[in-house]
């Protein structure tokens, strides 16, 4: 995986998870993670995460498939049934 795409994927996953924690804490009335500090965290939590969440899944999927990385691997098809399970 290219270092840029690895960096992008790691940051995306991390900050989308933090944003989900904020959203869940607000919904449940629980303490939220600390507020973002610095330009990097503000960008990822206040710009990237909300923008990503607004995109339709079909567009998100196309973007992910266009980038190199392990997310492009597909699952093997399930084995064909050999007869009754019992």
C-alpha atoms as a printed R data frame, in Angstrom:
   type eleno elety resid chain resno       x       y      z
1  ATOM     1    CA   UNK     A     1   0.000   0.000  0.000
2  ATOM     2    CA   UNK     A     2   1.351   3.403 -0.891
3  ATOM     3    CA   UNK     A     3   2.367   5.453  2.097
4  ATOM     4    CA   UNK     A     4  -0.087   8.255  1.211
5  ATOM     5    CA   UNK     A     5  -3.052   5.902  0.890
6  ATOM     6    CA   UNK     A     6  -2.052   4.099  4.077
7  ATOM     7    CA   UNK     A     7  -1.867   7.425  5.905
8  ATOM     8    CA   UNK     A     8  -5.219   8.489  4.447
9  ATOM     9    CA   UNK     A     9  -6.906   5.229  5.393
10 ATOM    10    CA   UNK     A    10  -5.498   5.221  8.944
11 ATOM    11    CA   UNK     A    11  -6.541   8.819  9.585
12 ATOM    12    CA   UNK     A    12  -9.958   8.304  7.986
13 ATOM    13    CA   UNK     A    13 -10.694   5.239 10.084
14 ATOM    14    CA   UNK     A    14  -9.487   6.883 13.295
15 ATOM    15    CA   UNK     A    15 -11.355  10.166 12.942
16 ATOM    16    CA   UNK     A    16 -14.551   8.555 11.617
17 ATOM    17    CA   UNK     A    17 -14.497   6.376 14.735
18 ATOM    18    CA   UNK     A    18 -13.940   9.404 17.001
19 ATOM    19    CA   UNK     A    19 -16.783  11.247 15.221
20 ATOM    20    CA   UNK     A    20 -19.043   8.212 15.746
21 ATOM    21    CA   UNK     A    21 -18.120   8.237 19.453
22 ATOM    22    CA   UNK     A    22 -19.074  11.930 19.669
23 ATOM    23    CA   UNK     A    23 -22.399  11.242 17.949
24 ATOM    24    CA   UNK     A    24 -23.199   8.236 20.129
25 ATOM    25    CA   UNK     A    25 -22.244  10.057 23.338
26 ATOM    26    CA   UNK     A    26 -24.493  12.971 22.395
27 ATOM    27    CA   UNK     A    27 -27.372  10.613 21.573
28 ATOM    28    CA   UNK     A    28 -26.975   8.616 24.799
29 ATOM    29    CA   UNK     A    29 -26.195  11.578 27.056
30 ATOM    30    CA   UNK     A    30 -22.794  10.123 27.927
31 ATOM    31    CA   UNK     A    31 -19.488  11.967 28.219
32 ATOM    32    CA   UNK     A    32 -18.006  12.619 24.791
33 ATOM    33    CA   UNK     A    33 -14.364  12.265 23.773
34 ATOM    34    CA   UNK     A    34 -12.343  15.437 24.249
35 ATOM    35    CA   UNK     A    35 -12.988  18.198 21.707
36 ATOM    36    CA   UNK     A    36 -10.644  18.450 18.721
37 ATOM    37    CA   UNK     A    37  -7.377  20.310 19.290
38 ATOM    38    CA   UNK     A    38  -5.283  21.804 16.541
39 ATOM    39    CA   UNK     A    39  -5.869  22.259 12.841
40 ATOM    40    CA   UNK     A    40  -5.401  18.559 12.001
41 ATOM    41    CA   UNK     A    41  -8.081  17.302 14.393
42 ATOM    42    CA   UNK     A    42 -10.447  20.158 13.546
43 ATOM    43    CA   UNK     A    43 -10.149  19.343  9.832
44 ATOM    44    CA   UNK     A    44 -10.745  15.610 10.270
45 ATOM    45    CA   UNK     A    45 -13.616  15.973 12.769
46 ATOM    46    CA   UNK     A    46 -15.337  19.142 11.550
47 ATOM    47    CA   UNK     A    47 -14.765  18.904  7.767
48 ATOM    48    CA   UNK     A    48 -13.825  15.380  6.675
49 ATOM    49    CA   UNK     A    49 -16.135  13.256  8.851
50 ATOM    50    CA   UNK     A    50 -19.327  15.290  8.194
51 ATOM    51    CA   UNK     A    51 -18.551  15.455  4.454
52 ATOM    52    CA   UNK     A    52 -17.860  11.721  4.309
53 ATOM    53    CA   UNK     A    53 -21.126  10.980  6.100
54 ATOM    54    CA   UNK     A    54 -23.080  13.079  3.591
55 ATOM    55    CA   UNK     A    55 -21.776  11.107  0.602
56 ATOM    56    CA   UNK     A    56 -24.013   8.315 -0.668
57 ATOM    57    CA   UNK     A    57 -22.655   4.810 -0.113
58 ATOM    58    CA   UNK     A    58 -22.315   4.197 -3.871
59 ATOM    59    CA   UNK     A    59 -19.871   7.120 -4.168
60 ATOM    60    CA   UNK     A    60 -17.945   6.134 -1.020
61 ATOM    61    CA   UNK     A    61 -17.620   2.612 -2.358
62 ATOM    62    CA   UNK     A    62 -16.313   3.807 -5.736
63 ATOM    63    CA   UNK     A    63 -13.724   6.022 -4.051
64 ATOM    64    CA   UNK     A    64 -12.501   3.191 -1.819
65 ATOM    65    CA   UNK     A    65 -12.295   0.752 -4.723
66 ATOM    66    CA   UNK     A    66 -10.257   3.256 -6.746
67 ATOM    67    CA   UNK     A    67  -7.601   3.502 -4.022
68 ATOM    68    CA   UNK     A    68  -4.980   0.799 -3.521
69 ATOM    69    CA   UNK     A    69  -5.087  -1.175 -0.301
70 ATOM    70    CA   UNK     A    70  -6.471  -4.182  1.498
71 ATOM    71    CA   UNK     A    71 -10.041  -2.866  1.265
72 ATOM    72    CA   UNK     A    72 -10.000  -3.897 -2.408
73 ATOM    73    CA   UNK     A    73  -9.707  -7.578 -1.532
74 ATOM    74    CA   UNK     A    74 -12.917  -9.506 -2.012
75 ATOM    75    CA   UNK     A    75 -14.272 -12.333  0.068
76 ATOM    76    CA   UNK     A    76 -14.171 -15.855 -1.316
77 ATOM    77    CA   UNK     A    77 -17.598 -17.106 -2.352
78 ATOM    78    CA   UNK     A    78 -19.293 -19.353  0.216
79 ATOM    79    CA   UNK     A    79 -18.967 -23.083 -0.368
80 ATOM    80    CA   UNK     A    80 -21.790 -24.751 -2.252
81 ATOM    81    CA   UNK     A    81 -24.163 -26.793 -0.097
82 ATOM    82    CA   UNK     A    82 -23.356 -30.518 -0.224
83 ATOM    83    CA   UNK     A    83 -26.770 -31.737  0.868
84 ATOM    84    CA   UNK     A    84 -29.004 -31.456  3.918
85 ATOM    85    CA   UNK     A    85 -27.416 -29.956  7.005
86 ATOM    86    CA   UNK     A    86 -28.976 -32.589  9.240
